[in-house]
Amino acid sequence: MTVAVIVKGWPRLSETFIAQEILGLEQRGLRQVLVSLRQPTDKAVHDLNRRIKAPVTYLPEYLHQEPARVLRALAAARRRPGWRAARAAWIADLRRDPTRNRARRFGQACVLAAELPADVTWLHTHFLHTPASVARYTALLTGLPWSFSAHAKDIWTSPAWELREKLAEARWGVTCTALGHAHLQALAPEPGRVELLYHGLDFARFPDPPASRPARDGSDPADPAILLSVGRAVEKKGFDLLVDALARLPAGLHWRWVHVGGGDRLGALKEQAARLGLSDRIDWLGARAQDAVIAQYRRADLFVLPCRTARDGDRDGLPNVLMEAQSQGLACLSTRAAAVAELIEDGATGRLVPPDDAPALTAALESLICDPAGRTALGAAGAARVRRDFGCDSGIDRLFARFTGGDGVHYGRMSFVGAAACCALHG
């Protein structure tokens, strides 16, 4: 079979978990074609993405940019047996969500339906929000079955009515945290519609942890403790809270914070650090490819990611960067937000503090900076746990079995015949 994999943007530096899954399925023999709703925006590209051989199609990011392509697709869509069902679903969605974004997704679905390679027998989407809307409308137009991988923002910022309808129509889905799984299961029409599959890591892409790390304890101004964070500067990552916590540390404690990532709030974060007099103690590295990120994990003394729930409900799932840091034996400090506690046991494989608690974060920072032996123990325990329980192979094997279990093509043909019969019966 051939699976069309629908993603919001390709390639993206922040979505190594998607590239890892696509490559793993490709290496197991699954033919895929990639469909991106947006053009790439990151300047750097991971080597992981370059290894993927699947062709990529870019849909019109904005419909007015390619009017001829969209009009041809709409004309073709109106001749399809599934047109009425797809249009009815879209109109119902548009009434509840009267936005340009909703209109754009239907236009993109028409283009995708018109341009799908003839050998595509299944649609799979990453994220249950906008990419899944395109997958759903395309499935209705073509009669093909579809499935999904749900992650974080898509689960927590999508309205319940939309999740229920997508869960009812998708053939199956997977998600990457027990927290997200429980939420989706409560909305699903039947047990077993959604399966828990942790992303995990492909440890073949990561070196063994360093044999040792310098015993920095914050006492030497010439050799400060190196604190590292990797992530976009967005509200749910909590980096503004971290800047406040750093400002509260004792003046005689010597540290340096390294931030890797872009994000809409990066400028505001830099201004906050400047106001608090911290600019000369921070390195803003911007977005980097994974080999450069791994190098930072290996030179740092402590990884810090103070996750929180954003005001719009957005939150992390299980951040891959925590697993990556642990793979390098780096002690991690995070919060009890999102699904972090599914990976880190406080005091055993890392440290967790309450989210949005700057004093608690400051206290944990100070304690860990001053205790290199404790950091080493946490790092070693974290490395052992992540390598034992969070490898990616079992999850990718399970996905491959899902796709190639024998019912994909048959289901797709039956769906198409059913849609045609329905239209014939109802005129």
C-alpha positions in Angstrom: 0.0 0.0 0.0 1.0 3.6 -0.3 0.1 6.1 2.5 -0.2 9.8 2.0 1.1 11.4 5.2 -0.3 14.8 5.8 1.7 17.3 8.0 1.3 21.0 8.7 4.8 21.9 7.6 7.8 20.0 6.2 10.5 19.9 7.2 10.4 21.3 10.7 13.3 21.5 13.2 10.9 21.1 16.1 9.2 17.9 14.8 12.0 15.3 14.8 9.5 12.8 16.2 7.5 13.0 12.9 10.5 12.6 10.7 11.8 9.7 12.9 8.5 7.9 12.4 8.3 8.5 8.7 11.9 7.3 8.2 11.3 4.2 10.4 8.2 3.2 8.4 10.1 3.8 5.2 13.0 1.6 6.3 10.5 -1.1 7.1 9.2 -1.0 3.5 6.1 1.2 3.7 5.7 3.5 0.7 4.7 7.0 1.7 4.1 10.3 0.0 4.3 13.4 2.1 1.8 16.2 1.9 2.6 19.6 3.6 0.0 22.3 4.2 2.8 24.9 4.5 6.1 25.7 2.9 9.2 25.2 5.1 10.3 28.2 7.2 13.3 26.9 9.1 16.7 27.7 7.6 18.4 24.6 8.9 17.4 21.0 8.1 18.1 17.9 10.2 20.1 15.2 8.6 17.2 12.9 9.7 14.9 14.7 7.2 17.4 14.4 4.4 17.5 10.6 4.8 13.8 10.3 3.9 13.2 9.4 0.3 9.4 9.9 0.1 8.4 12.6 -2.3 6.8 15.8 -1.0 3.8 17.7 -2.3 3.1 21.2 -1.0 -0.6 22.2 -1.1 -1.4 25.9 -1.7 -0.6 27.5 1.7 -3.1 30.3 0.9 -5.8 29.6 -1.7 -5.4 33.0 -3.4 -1.8 32.3 -4.2 -2.6 29.5 -6.7 -6.1 30.3 -7.9 -5.9 28.2 -11.1 -4.8 25.2 -9.2 -7.6 25.6 -6.7 -10.3 26.2 -9.3 -9.3 23.1 -11.3 -9.4 21.0 -8.1 -12.8 22.4 -7.1 -14.2 21.6 -10.5 -12.9 18.0 -10.2 -14.1 17.7 -6.7 -17.7 18.5 -7.7 -17.7 15.5 -10.0 -16.7 13.1 -7.3 -19.3 10.7 -5.7 -18.1 12.0 -2.3 -18.7 15.7 -3.0 -22.0 16.1 -1.2 -20.8 14.3 1.9 -17.6 16.3 2.0 -19.3 19.6 1.3 -21.9 18.9 4.0 -19.3 18.1 6.6 -17.3 21.3 5.7 -20.5 23.5 5.9 -21.3 22.1 9.3 -17.8 22.8 10.5 -17.8 26.3 9.0 -21.0 27.2 10.8 -19.3 26.4 14.1 -16.0 27.8 13.1 -16.6 30.6 10.6 -12.9 31.3 9.8 -10.7 31.7 6.7 -8.7 28.8 8.1 -11.7 26.5 7.8 -12.3 27.6 4.2 -8.6 27.1 3.4 -8.6 23.5 4.7 -11.5 22.6 2.4 -9.7 24.1 -0.6 -6.5 22.3 0.3 -8.5 19.0 0.6 -9.9 19.5 -2.9 -6.4 20.0 -4.3 -5.1 17.0 -2.5 -8.0 14.8 -3.8 -7.3 16.0 -7.3 -3.6 15.4 -7.1 -3.2 12.2 -5.1 -1.1 9.6 -6.8 -3.3 6.8 -8.1 -1.6 4.2 -5.9 -2.4 5.9 -2.6 -4.7 3.7 -0.6 -4.6 5.4 2.8 -4.4 8.8 4.4 -2.6 9.4 7.7 -2.3 12.8 9.4 0.0 14.1 12.1 -2.0 16.3 14.5 -5.8 16.3 15.0 -6.4 19.9 14.2 -5.9 21.5 10.8 -4.0 18.6 9.1 -6.8 16.2 10.2 -9.4 18.5 8.8 -7.7 18.3 5.4 -7.4 14.5 5.8 -11.1 14.2 6.8 -12.4 16.2 3.9 -10.1 14.4 1.4 -11.3 11.1 2.8 -14.9 12.0 2.2 -14.1 13.2 -1.3 -12.1 10.1 -2.3 -13.6 7.3 -0.3 -10.2 6.5 1.2 -9.8 5.6 4.9 -7.7 7.8 7.2 -5.9 7.6 10.5 -4.1 10.0 12.7 -1.2 10.5 15.1 -2.3 13.0 17.8 0.4 14.9 19.8 -0.2 17.8 22.1 -1.5 21.2 21.0 -4.0 19.5 18.7 -5.5 17.5 21.5 -5.8 20.3 24.0 -6.8 23.3 21.8 -9.3 21.6 19.5 -13.0 21.9 20.6 -14.6 18.7 21.9 -17.2 18.6 19.1 -14.5 18.5 16.5 -12.5 15.9 18.2 -15.6 13.7 18.6 -16.4 13.9 14.9 -12.9 13.1 13.8 -12.5 10.3 16.2 -15.8 8.8 14.9 -14.7 9.0 11.2 -11.0 8.0 11.5 -10.3 4.3 11.1 -7.9 4.4 14.0 -5.5 6.7 15.8 -2.5 6.8 18.0 -1.2 9.3 20.5 2.0 9.7 22.4 1.1 10.2 26.1 -1.1 8.5 28.6 -2.6 11.9 29.5 -3.6 12.6 25.9 -4.8 9.0 25.4 -7.2 9.2 28.3 -8.6 12.5 27.0 -9.2 11.2 23.5 -10.6 7.8 24.7 -13.2 9.7 26.7 -14.4 11.4 23.4 -14.0 8.3 21.2 -17.1 6.4 20.1 -15.7 3.1 21.2 -12.8 1.7 23.2 -9.7 0.9 21.3 -10.2 3.6 18.6 -7.1 5.4 20.0 -3.9 3.6 21.0 -1.1 4.8 23.2 2.3 4.7 21.4 5.2 6.7 22.9 7.4 8.3 20.2 10.6 7.3 22.0 14.0 7.8 20.4 16.0 6.1 17.7 19.2 5.7 19.9 21.2 4.8 16.8 21.1 8.6 16.1 22.6 9.5 19.4 26.1 8.8 20.8 26.6 7.1 24.2 26.6 9.5 27.1 29.9 11.2 27.9 32.1 9.2 30.2 32.2 12.1 32.7 31.3 15.7 33.1 33.2 18.6 34.8 32.2 18.9 38.5 31.0 22.5 38.2 29.3 23.7 41.3 28.8 27.4 40.6 31.7 28.5 42.8 34.1 29.5 40.0 33.3 32.6 38.0 35.8 31.4 35.3 34.0 28.1 35.0 30.2 28.6 35.6 27.7 25.8 35.6 26.1 25.5 32.2 22.3 25.4 32.1 20.7 24.3 28.8 17.1 24.7 27.4 16.0 23.6 24.0 12.6 24.7 22.7 10.6 27.4 21.0 10.0 30.6 22.9 6.3 30.1 23.3 4.1 30.4 26.4 3.8 26.7 27.2 7.6 26.2 27.5 7.8 28.5 30.5 11.0 30.2 29.6 9.8 33.6 30.9 9.4 31.8 34.3 12.9 30.5 34.0 14.3 33.9 33.4 12.6 35.1 36.6 13.9 32.1 38.5 17.5 32.8 37.3 17.2 36.4 38.4 16.4 35.1 41.9 19.6 33.0 42.3 22.2 34.2 44.8 24.6 36.7 43.3 27.6 34.6 44.3 26.4 31.6 42.3 28.0 31.4 38.9 26.0 30.0 36.0 25.4 30.4 32.2 22.1 29.7 30.5 22.2 28.5 26.9 18.9 28.6 24.9 18.5 26.8 21.6 15.3 27.6 19.6 13.4 30.2 17.8 9.8 31.2 18.6 7.4 34.2 18.5 8.4 35.2 22.1 12.1 35.2 21.6 12.3 39.0 21.3 10.2 39.5 24.5 12.3 36.9 26.3 15.5 38.8 25.4 14.0 42.1 26.6 13.0 40.5 29.9 16.5 39.1 30.4 18.0 42.6 29.7 15.6 44.3 32.2 16.7 41.8 34.9 20.4 42.4 34.1 21.0 38.8 32.8 21.9 39.4 29.2 25.7 38.8 29.7 25.0 35.4 31.3 22.8 34.0 28.4 23.7 32.6 25.0 20.8 32.8 22.5 21.8 30.2 19.9 18.5 30.3 17.8 17.2 27.2 16.0 19.8 24.6 15.3 20.0 21.2 13.5 20.1 18.1 15.7 23.8 17.5 15.6 24.4 20.9 17.0 21.8 20.3 19.7 23.4 17.0 20.7 26.7 18.8 21.1 25.0 21.2 23.5 23.5 18.3 25.6 27.0 16.9 25.9 28.7 20.1 27.2 25.9 21.2 29.6 25.6 20.5 33.3 21.8 20.7 33.7 18.8 20.7 31.3 15.9 22.9 32.3 12.4 22.9 30.7 9.8 24.6 33.0 6.6 23.4 31.1 3.2 24.9 31.8 -0.3 25.0 30.4 -0.8 28.1 28.3 -3.7 30.4 28.7 -5.4 29.0 25.5 -5.1 25.4 26.8 -2.0 24.6 24.8 0.5 22.3 26.5 3.3 19.9 25.8 2.9 16.2 25.4 6.1 14.4 26.4 8.8 16.8 25.1 11.3 14.9 23.0 14.1 17.2 24.2 13.8 15.7 27.7 14.4 12.3 26.3 17.2 13.5 24.1 18.9 15.2 27.1 18.5 12.1 29.2 20.0 10.0 26.4 23.2 12.0 26.9 23.2 11.4 30.7 22.2 15.0 31.3 20.3 15.7 34.5 16.9 17.2 33.8 14.8 19.8 35.8 11.2 20.2 34.6 7.7 20.5 36.1 4.7 18.3 36.7 2.9 19.8 33.8 1.7 17.9 30.7 3.0 14.3 30.6 6.5 15.0 31.9 5.9 12.8 34.9 5.4 9.8 32.6 9.1 10.1 31.9 10.7 11.7 34.9 10.4 10.4 38.5 11.1 13.3 40.8 14.3 12.7 42.8 15.1 9.4 41.0 15.5 10.1 37.3 15.3 13.9 37.4 13.7 16.8 39.3 10.2 18.1 39.0 8.7 21.2 40.5 5.2 22.6 40.3 4.5 24.6 37.1 4.4 28.4 37.3 6.3 28.4 40.6 9.3 30.6 40.2 10.5 30.3 43.9 10.4 26.5 43.7 12.2 26.6 40.3 14.9 28.8 41.8 15.4 26.5 44.8 15.7 23.5 42.6 18.2 25.3 40.3 20.4 26.4 43.2 20.3 22.9 44.7 21.3 21.2 41.5 23.9 23.7 40.4 25.7 23.2 43.8 25.5 19.4 43.6 27.5 18.0 40.7 27.5 14.5 42.3 23.7 14.6 42.6 23.4 15.8 39.0 25.6 12.9 37.8 23.4 10.3 39.7 20.2 11.8 38.2 21.7 11.9 34.8 22.8 8.3 34.9 19.4 7.1 36.2 17.6 9.1 33.5 19.8 7.7 30.8 19.2 4.1 32.0 15.4 4.7 32.1 15.0 6.4 28.7 17.2 3.8 26.9 15.3 0.9 28.6 11.7 2.2 28.2 11.6 4.8 25.5 13.1 3.4 22.3 11.1 4.1 19.1 11.3 0.7 17.5 8.3 -1.0 19.2 6.0 1.9 18.4 7.1 2.1 14.7 6.7 -1.7 14.4 3.2 -1.3 15.8 2.4 1.4 13.3 3.8 -0.6 10.4 1.5 -3.5 11.5 -1.5 -1.2 11.6 -0.8 0.0 8.0 -0.1 -3.4 6.6 -2.5 -5.5 8.5 -4.4 -6.4 5.4 -7.6 -4.3 5.6 -6.3 -1.0 4.3 -6.9 -1.3 0.6 -10.1 -3.3 1.1 -11.5 -0.8 3.5 -10.7 2.1 1.1 -12.4 0.4 -1.8 -15.5 -0.4 0.3 -15.7 3.2 1.5 -15.6 4.5 -2.0 -18.3 2.1 -3.2 -20.4 3.0 -0.2 -20.1 6.7 -0.9 -21.1 6.2 -4.5 -24.1 4.1 -3.6 -25.2 6.7 -1.1 -25.1 9.4 -3.7 -26.9 7.3 -6.2 -29.7 6.5 -3.7 -30.2 10.1 -2.7 -29.8 11.7 -6.1 
